[in-house]
Amino acid sequence: MMTNSSERVIIPTIFKHIPQLVAGVSTRHGGKSTAAYQTLNLGIHTDDHPDMVQQNLSLFCRDLGISPQALARSYQVHADVIWETKEPGYTSGYDAIIAHAPGIFAGVGIADCCPILLADPLRGCAAAIHAGWKGTVAQIVSKTASAMISQGSNPADIMAYIGPCISLAHFEVGDEVAEQFDFKEKRGARWHVDLKASNEAQLRNIGISQIEISDYCTIENNDLFFSHRKEKGITGRMLAIIGFR
């Protein structure tokens, strides 16, 4: 389903045939960080050494053939606010970023929450979305795709990748969270929620059918990815990025 261009990057198969599109999700391998952050920590707001994070970011971007200065990123707040931009930079308060210009690459940090990458190759427009349970309940994926559609994208042209995140098997939640989800299962006394299925449904409900869903779980595959839940909050972050050259 997916292939690695290096130990640092997973390239979604669904995007590989699109000229000029750059898309990928980092692993936790091939970087410079040590201890809890080993080795490819791309999280700016962790307690890792900032120089290590910047070196890691340079390595990740080099594998994708882009510059770190071309990234558009935000400090994420588990909400549903969308940043639509034609410029790179780092801001705060957004969990979805739409890149409306070539040479700009939208990126979101993850370590159990669900990354969703969207691309409209006809318009050259792309989006990166960070959807934890709060963002998923707030319909951030639907709202981001709808923003692209409102500016001229046809749902039939939009391609989507739902990336590595905590899986149904491991995402145990309380009743107050579970009651907000349709995609859930009762396992013993506790509810389990399916973030991938929930976000896939949002895409399909607005007419997007070209969808690839990663098999990876950040907890089951903790050797390959950081997991905030499994590592009790002391861990690094992956980065999911997308944009057109």
PyMOL commands that set and color helices and strands:
alter all, ss='L'
color gray80, all
select helices_A, chain A and resi 13-15+35-37+50-64+68-70+133-137+140-150+155-157+175-178+195-205
alter helices_A, ss='H'
color red, helices_A
select strands_A, chain A and resi 2-6+9-12+21-26+71-75+82-85+89-92+96-99+105-110+114-120+125-131+159-162+172-173+184-187+190-193+210-213+238-244
alter strands_A, ss='S'
color yellow, strands_A
deselect
rebuild
show_as cartoon
